[in-house]
């Protein structure tokens, strides 16, 4: 997916099953927030498509967006940061 001439997400393929816990982790500016915004149709990409169950998300009535409530704790591992968020 591109914004202007900059490629943000390329060759991304995720398969997330119903009721599956999914965590998106990556360095700053790697496209995590952009991906979530595109899935929720808050950002419309200039190229590329996002599908859910073989249907473009632009044709689906989505009902939710979860904001990131806090930052990661630099003194904890990724796993421990995830557990804290779940608690």
TORLOFI-54617 format. One record per residue: x, y, z of N, C-alpha, C, O in turn; residue number from 1. Coordinates in steps of 0.05 Angstrom, whole numbers, plus 5000, padded with zeros to 4 digits. Example, Ala and Ser with C-alpha at 12.3 -4.5 7.8 and 13.67 -1.06 7.14 Angstrom:
BEGIN
+------+------+------+------+------+------+------+------+------+------+------+------+-----+
:  n_X :  n_Y :  n_Z : ca_X : ca_Y : ca_Z :  c_X :  c_Y :  c_Z :  o_X :  o_Y :  o_Z : seq :
+------+------+------+------+------+------+------+------+------+------+------+------+-----+
: 5264 : 4886 : 5156 : 5246 : 4910 : 5156 : 5264 : 4934 : 5156 : 5285 : 4934 : 5169 :   1 :
: 5257 : 4955 : 5142 : 5273 : 4979 : 5143 : 5258 : 5001 : 5157 : 5268 : 5023 : 5161 :   2 :
+------+------+------+------+------+------+------+------+------+------+------+------+-----+
This chain:
BEGIN
+------+------+------+------+------+------+------+------+------+------+------+------+-----+
:  n_X :  n_Y :  n_Z : ca_X : ca_Y : ca_Z :  c_X :  c_Y :  c_Z :  o_X :  o_Y :  o_Z : seq :
+------+------+------+------+------+------+------+------+------+------+------+------+-----+
: 5017 : 4977 : 5000 : 5000 : 5000 : 5000 : 5018 : 5025 : 5000 : 5039 : 5025 : 5013 :   1 :
: 5009 : 5044 : 4986 : 5026 : 5068 : 4983 : 5010 : 5093 : 4991 : 4985 : 5094 : 4988 :   2 :
: 5024 : 5113 : 5001 : 5014 : 5139 : 5006 : 5033 : 5158 : 4991 : 5056 : 5161 : 4998 :   3 :
: 5023 : 5171 : 4970 : 5040 : 5186 : 4952 : 5060 : 5167 : 4939 : 5052 : 5147 : 4928 :   4 :
: 5085 : 5173 : 4941 : 5105 : 5156 : 4929 : 5118 : 5137 : 4949 : 5135 : 5120 : 4942 :   5 :
: 5110 : 5139 : 4975 : 5122 : 5123 : 4996 : 5107 : 5097 : 5000 : 5083 : 5097 : 5005 :   6 :
: 5121 : 5075 : 4998 : 5109 : 5049 : 5004 : 5108 : 5045 : 5034 : 5129 : 5047 : 5048 :   7 :
: 5084 : 5041 : 5045 : 5081 : 5038 : 5074 : 5079 : 5008 : 5081 : 5094 : 4999 : 5099 :   8 :
: 5062 : 4993 : 5068 : 5059 : 4965 : 5073 : 5061 : 4950 : 5047 : 5048 : 4958 : 5027 :   9 :
: 5078 : 4930 : 5046 : 5082 : 4916 : 5020 : 5081 : 4886 : 5025 : 5093 : 4875 : 5043 :  10 :
: 5065 : 4872 : 5008 : 5063 : 4843 : 5009 : 5056 : 4833 : 5037 : 5069 : 4814 : 5047 :  11 :
: 5036 : 4845 : 5049 : 5028 : 4837 : 5076 : 5004 : 4818 : 5073 : 4985 : 4824 : 5060 :  12 :
: 5006 : 4795 : 5086 : 4984 : 4776 : 5086 : 4981 : 4765 : 5114 : 4998 : 4751 : 5125 :  13 :
: 4958 : 4772 : 5126 : 4952 : 4762 : 5154 : 4927 : 4745 : 5153 : 4908 : 4751 : 5139 :  14 :
: 4928 : 4724 : 5167 : 4904 : 4707 : 5171 : 4899 : 4704 : 5201 : 4914 : 4690 : 5215 :  15 :
: 4878 : 4717 : 5210 : 4871 : 4718 : 5238 : 4845 : 4703 : 5241 : 4825 : 4711 : 5229 :  16 :
: 4845 : 4682 : 5257 : 4821 : 4666 : 5260 : 4802 : 4679 : 5280 : 4810 : 4694 : 5297 :  17 :
: 4776 : 4672 : 5278 : 4756 : 4681 : 5298 : 4765 : 4674 : 5326 : 4774 : 4652 : 5331 :  18 :
: 4762 : 4693 : 5344 : 4767 : 4689 : 5373 : 4797 : 4684 : 5379 : 4804 : 4676 : 5400 :  19 :
: 4814 : 4690 : 5359 : 4843 : 4687 : 5363 : 4855 : 4713 : 5374 : 4848 : 4734 : 5364 :  20 :
: 4872 : 4711 : 5394 : 4886 : 4734 : 5404 : 4908 : 4741 : 5385 : 4925 : 4724 : 5378 :  21 :
: 4909 : 4765 : 5375 : 4929 : 4774 : 5356 : 4942 : 4799 : 5366 : 4929 : 4818 : 5374 :  22 :
: 4968 : 4799 : 5365 : 4984 : 4823 : 5374 : 5001 : 4832 : 5352 : 5016 : 4816 : 5340 :  23 :
: 5000 : 4857 : 5345 : 5016 : 4869 : 5324 : 5039 : 4884 : 5337 : 5035 : 4905 : 5350 :  24 :
: 5064 : 4874 : 5333 : 5087 : 4886 : 5346 : 5107 : 4893 : 5325 : 5111 : 4878 : 5306 :  25 :
: 5120 : 4916 : 5328 : 5141 : 4924 : 5309 : 5153 : 4951 : 5318 : 5142 : 4964 : 5336 :  26 :
: 5175 : 4958 : 5306 : 5188 : 4983 : 5313 : 5172 : 5007 : 5305 : 5153 : 5005 : 5289 :  27 :
: 5178 : 5030 : 5316 : 5165 : 5055 : 5309 : 5167 : 5060 : 5279 : 5188 : 5056 : 5267 :  28 :
: 5145 : 5069 : 5268 : 5143 : 5076 : 5239 : 5145 : 5052 : 5221 : 5153 : 5054 : 5198 :  29 :
: 5137 : 5028 : 5231 : 5138 : 5004 : 5214 : 5111 : 4999 : 5200 : 5109 : 4981 : 5184 :  30 :
: 5090 : 5015 : 5207 : 5064 : 5012 : 5194 : 5042 : 5000 : 5210 : 5021 : 4995 : 5199 :  31 :
: 5047 : 4995 : 5236 : 5026 : 4983 : 5253 : 5001 : 5000 : 5254 : 4979 : 4990 : 5249 :  32 :
: 5003 : 5025 : 5261 : 4980 : 5043 : 5263 : 4967 : 5047 : 5236 : 4943 : 5048 : 5234 :  33 :
: 4983 : 5050 : 5216 : 4973 : 5053 : 5189 : 4956 : 5029 : 5181 : 4934 : 5032 : 5170 :  34 :
: 4965 : 5005 : 5187 : 4950 : 4980 : 5181 : 4923 : 4981 : 5195 : 4902 : 4975 : 5183 :  35 :
: 4923 : 4987 : 5221 : 4898 : 4987 : 5236 : 4879 : 5008 : 5226 : 4855 : 5003 : 5223 :  36 :
: 4890 : 5031 : 5219 : 4873 : 5053 : 5208 : 4861 : 5045 : 5181 : 4838 : 5052 : 5175 :  37 :
: 4876 : 5031 : 5165 : 4866 : 5022 : 5139 : 4845 : 5000 : 5142 : 4824 : 5001 : 5129 :  38 :
: 4849 : 4982 : 5160 : 4829 : 4961 : 5165 : 4803 : 4974 : 5175 : 4781 : 4965 : 5166 :  39 :
: 4805 : 4994 : 5192 : 4781 : 5007 : 5202 : 4771 : 5029 : 5184 : 4752 : 5044 : 5191 :  40 :
: 4783 : 5032 : 5161 : 4775 : 5052 : 5141 : 4777 : 5081 : 5150 : 4763 : 5098 : 5140 :  41 :
: 4795 : 5086 : 5169 : 4800 : 5113 : 5178 : 4821 : 5126 : 5159 : 4823 : 5150 : 5158 :  42 :
: 4836 : 5109 : 5145 : 4855 : 5118 : 5125 : 4850 : 5101 : 5100 : 4848 : 5077 : 5101 :  43 :
: 4847 : 5115 : 5077 : 4842 : 5101 : 5052 : 4868 : 5100 : 5036 : 4879 : 5121 : 5030 :  44 :
: 4879 : 5076 : 5030 : 4904 : 5075 : 5015 : 4900 : 5083 : 4986 : 4878 : 5079 : 4975 :  45 :
: 4921 : 5093 : 4973 : 4920 : 5100 : 4945 : 4921 : 5075 : 4928 : 4911 : 5075 : 4905 :  46 :
: 4934 : 5054 : 4937 : 4935 : 5029 : 4923 : 4932 : 5006 : 4943 : 4936 : 5010 : 4967 :  47 :
: 4925 : 4983 : 4933 : 4922 : 4959 : 4951 : 4894 : 4956 : 4961 : 4878 : 4975 : 4960 :  48 :
: 4888 : 4933 : 4972 : 4862 : 4926 : 4983 : 4865 : 4911 : 5009 : 4885 : 4896 : 5012 :  49 :
: 4846 : 4913 : 5026 : 4845 : 4897 : 5051 : 4819 : 4882 : 5050 : 4797 : 4893 : 5045 :  50 :
: 4821 : 4856 : 5054 : 4798 : 4838 : 5052 : 4793 : 4824 : 5079 : 4812 : 4819 : 5094 :  51 :
: 4768 : 4820 : 5085 : 4760 : 4803 : 5108 : 4740 : 4783 : 5098 : 4720 : 4790 : 5087 :  52 :
: 4747 : 4757 : 5101 : 4730 : 4736 : 5090 : 4725 : 4740 : 5060 : 4702 : 4737 : 5051 :  53 :
: 4746 : 4746 : 5045 : 4745 : 4750 : 5016 : 4727 : 4773 : 5007 : 4719 : 4774 : 4984 :  54 :
: 4722 : 4791 : 5025 : 4705 : 4815 : 5018 : 4722 : 4840 : 5025 : 4733 : 4842 : 5047 :  55 :
: 4723 : 4860 : 5007 : 4737 : 4884 : 5014 : 4726 : 4897 : 5039 : 4701 : 4899 : 5042 :  56 :
: 4743 : 4906 : 5057 : 4733 : 4919 : 5082 : 4717 : 4944 : 5075 : 4701 : 4952 : 5092 :  57 :
: 4722 : 4956 : 5052 : 4707 : 4980 : 5045 : 4677 : 4974 : 5041 : 4661 : 4992 : 5041 :  58 :
: 4670 : 4948 : 5038 : 4642 : 4940 : 5034 : 4630 : 4928 : 5060 : 4607 : 4919 : 5060 :  59 :
: 4645 : 4929 : 5082 : 4636 : 4917 : 5107 : 4630 : 4940 : 5127 : 4645 : 4959 : 5129 :  60 :
: 4609 : 4937 : 5142 : 4602 : 4956 : 5163 : 4617 : 4948 : 5188 : 4608 : 4931 : 5203 :  61 :
: 4640 : 4960 : 5193 : 4656 : 4954 : 5216 : 4646 : 4969 : 5241 : 4635 : 4991 : 5238 :  62 :
: 4648 : 4956 : 5264 : 4636 : 4968 : 5288 : 4655 : 4970 : 5311 : 4649 : 4960 : 5333 :  63 :
: 4678 : 4982 : 5307 : 4695 : 4985 : 5330 : 4723 : 4993 : 5324 : 4734 : 4986 : 5302 :  64 :
: 4735 : 5006 : 5342 : 4763 : 5014 : 5339 : 4774 : 5016 : 5367 : 4764 : 5032 : 5383 :  65 :
: 4795 : 5001 : 5373 : 4807 : 5002 : 5400 : 4832 : 5019 : 5399 : 4851 : 5013 : 5384 :  66 :
: 4832 : 5040 : 5415 : 4855 : 5058 : 5416 : 4876 : 5046 : 5434 : 4870 : 5031 : 5453 :  67 :
: 4901 : 5053 : 5429 : 4923 : 5044 : 5446 : 4922 : 5060 : 5472 : 4928 : 5084 : 5471 :  68 :
: 4915 : 5048 : 5494 : 4911 : 5063 : 5519 : 4937 : 5071 : 5533 : 4937 : 5090 : 5549 :  69 :
: 4959 : 5058 : 5528 : 4983 : 5065 : 5543 : 5008 : 5058 : 5526 : 5006 : 5046 : 5505 :  70 :
: 5030 : 5066 : 5536 : 5055 : 5060 : 5523 : 5068 : 5035 : 5533 : 5059 : 5024 : 5554 :  71 :
: 5088 : 5025 : 5519 : 5102 : 5002 : 5528 : 5121 : 5010 : 5551 : 5132 : 5032 : 5551 :  72 :
: 5126 : 4991 : 5568 : 5146 : 4996 : 5590 : 5173 : 4985 : 5580 : 5176 : 4961 : 5574 :  73 :
: 5192 : 5003 : 5577 : 5218 : 4996 : 5566 : 5234 : 4976 : 5583 : 5252 : 4962 : 5572 :  74 :
: 5227 : 4974 : 5608 : 5242 : 4955 : 5626 : 5230 : 4927 : 5625 : 5240 : 4909 : 5638 :  75 :
: 5208 : 4923 : 5610 : 5195 : 4897 : 5608 : 5199 : 4885 : 5580 : 5203 : 4899 : 5561 :  76 :
: 5196 : 4859 : 5579 : 5197 : 4845 : 5553 : 5171 : 4850 : 5538 : 5152 : 4860 : 5550 :  77 :
: 5171 : 4843 : 5512 : 5146 : 4846 : 5497 : 5124 : 4829 : 5509 : 5101 : 4839 : 5512 :  78 :
: 5130 : 4805 : 5517 : 5111 : 4787 : 5529 : 5099 : 4799 : 5554 : 5075 : 4797 : 5558 :  79 :
: 5116 : 4810 : 5572 : 5106 : 4821 : 5597 : 5089 : 4846 : 5592 : 5070 : 4851 : 5606 :  80 :
: 5096 : 4862 : 5571 : 5080 : 4885 : 5564 : 5052 : 4877 : 5555 : 5032 : 4890 : 5561 :  81 :
: 5051 : 4855 : 5540 : 5025 : 4845 : 5530 : 5008 : 4835 : 5553 : 4984 : 4841 : 5555 :  82 :
: 5021 : 4821 : 5572 : 5006 : 4811 : 5595 : 4994 : 4834 : 5612 : 4972 : 4832 : 5621 :  83 :
: 5010 : 4855 : 5615 : 5000 : 4878 : 5631 : 4975 : 4890 : 5617 : 4956 : 4897 : 5631 :  84 :
: 4976 : 4892 : 5590 : 4953 : 4903 : 5576 : 4928 : 4885 : 5579 : 4906 : 4896 : 5581 :  85 :
: 4932 : 4859 : 5580 : 4909 : 4841 : 5583 : 4897 : 4842 : 5611 : 4873 : 4837 : 5614 :  86 :
: 4914 : 4848 : 5631 : 4904 : 4849 : 5658 : 4887 : 4874 : 5662 : 4876 : 4878 : 5683 :  87 :
+------+------+------+------+------+------+------+------+------+------+------+------+-----+
